[in-house]
Amino acid sequence: MIAPVDLLQTDVRPDWIDYNDHMNVAYYVMVFDQAMDEFLNLYGLGKDYTLGGHGSVFALQNHVHYLREVSTATRLGVNLQLLDLDAKRIHVFFRMRDMSNDQVVATSEFLCIHVNVKTRRSAVFPASQRQQLDVLFKDHSKLAKPRLAGHRIGAAATL
């Protein structure tokens, strides 16, 4: 599985459109968050894992690049590239595409931490999930780092 992991496809709904006649920034973040949930479910760290009292994955940072406008009924697809991993943290990069022309419309970079839900403190990933993540990380480390990963925010930042 060397290619980024395809996670989610969804249509832009009319209520996601703002007064600028394009998808509001909040819904980009929502779609990226839903893709993260899909990723966590694939690796046994999602809703069932959390509701079972085992742990959870919390976002520490998120950075979004809005690259192209999208409007109602646009079919979006989101994929993920695992950029880094340690005992407690995962660093992922999402690409959101317009499925009609395969153009990237937005990217998002998340840094997340595994948490013990009882103590609300960081905790190491369980061995079985960590092994699965290690396999993905080994494959994804062969991919080029995304051009927009790690960018600073500011007027002087260049794309």
GIDA-V469263 format. One record per residue. RES is the residue in one small letter. PSI is psi in radians with two decimals (none if undefined). BURIAL is I if it has 16 or more other C-alpha atoms within 10 Angstrom, else O. Layout:
[[RES	PSI	BURIAL] [RES	PSI	BURIAL]]
This chain:
[[m	1.07	O] [i	-0.53	O] [a	2.73	O] [p	2.61	I] [v	2.10	I] [d	2.24	I] [l	-0.63	I] [l	2.49	I] [q	2.43	I] [t	2.69	O] [d	2.44	O] [v	2.18	I] [r	2.67	O] [p	-0.62	O] [d	-0.07	O] [w	-0.13	I] [i	2.33	I] [d	-3.01	O] [y	-0.17	O] [n	0.05	O] [d	0.62	O] [h	2.98	I] [m	2.29	I] [n	2.59	I] [v	-0.61	O] [a	-0.59	O] [y	-0.48	O] [y	-0.87	I] [v	-0.71	I] [m	-0.78	O] [v	-0.73	I] [f	-0.70	I] [d	-0.69	I] [q	-0.65	O] [a	-0.68	I] [m	-0.74	I] [d	-0.74	I] [e	-0.77	I] [f	-0.84	I] [l	-0.68	I] [n	-0.72	O] [l	-0.56	O] [y	0.35	O] [g	0.43	I] [l	0.32	I] [g	-2.60	I] [k	-0.85	O] [d	-0.69	O] [y	-0.80	I] [t	-0.82	I] [l	-0.41	O] [g	-0.02	O] [g	0.23	O] [h	-0.66	O] [g	-3.06	I] [s	3.00	I] [v	2.12	I] [f	2.52	O] [a	2.36	O] [l	-0.68	O] [q	2.68	O] [n	2.33	I] [h	2.18	I] [v	2.39	I] [h	2.10	I] [y	1.94	O] [l	-0.60	O] [r	2.57	O] [e	2.58	O] [v	2.68	I] [s	-3.11	I] [t	2.45	O] [a	0.05	O] [t	2.30	I] [r	2.10	I] [l	2.52	I] [g	2.50	I] [v	2.32	I] [n	2.95	I] [l	2.45	I] [q	2.21	I] [l	1.99	I] [l	-0.60	I] [d	2.82	I] [l	2.41	I] [d	-2.88	O] [a	-0.52	O] [k	-0.28	I] [r	2.64	I] [i	2.52	I] [h	2.01	I] [v	2.73	I] [f	2.18	I] [f	2.53	I] [r	2.25	I] [m	2.19	I] [r	2.59	I] [d	2.00	I] [m	-0.31	I] [s	-0.46	O] [n	0.05	O] [d	0.36	O] [q	2.42	O] [v	2.17	I] [v	-0.36	I] [a	2.73	I] [t	2.76	I] [s	2.45	I] [e	2.23	I] [f	2.43	I] [l	2.15	I] [c	2.74	I] [i	2.48	I] [h	2.38	I] [v	2.44	I] [n	2.06	I] [v	-0.33	I] [k	-0.76	O] [t	-0.29	O] [r	0.54	O] [r	2.74	O] [s	2.64	I] [a	2.69	I] [v	2.63	O] [f	2.54	I] [p	2.60	O] [a	-0.77	O] [s	-0.76	O] [q	-0.66	O] [r	-0.69	I] [q	-0.75	O] [q	-0.76	O] [l	-0.65	I] [d	-0.69	I] [v	-0.83	O] [l	-0.76	I] [f	-0.70	I] [k	-0.76	O] [d	-0.83	I] [h	-0.36	I] [s	-0.24	O] [k	-0.24	O] [l	2.67	O] [a	2.51	O] [k	2.30	O] [p	2.44	O] [r	-0.60	O] [l	-0.03	I] [a	2.40	I] [g	0.17	O] [h	2.50	O] [r	2.68	O] [i	2.54	O] [g	2.83	O] [a	-0.49	O] [a	-0.15	O] [a	2.41	O] [t	2.51	O] [l	none	O]]
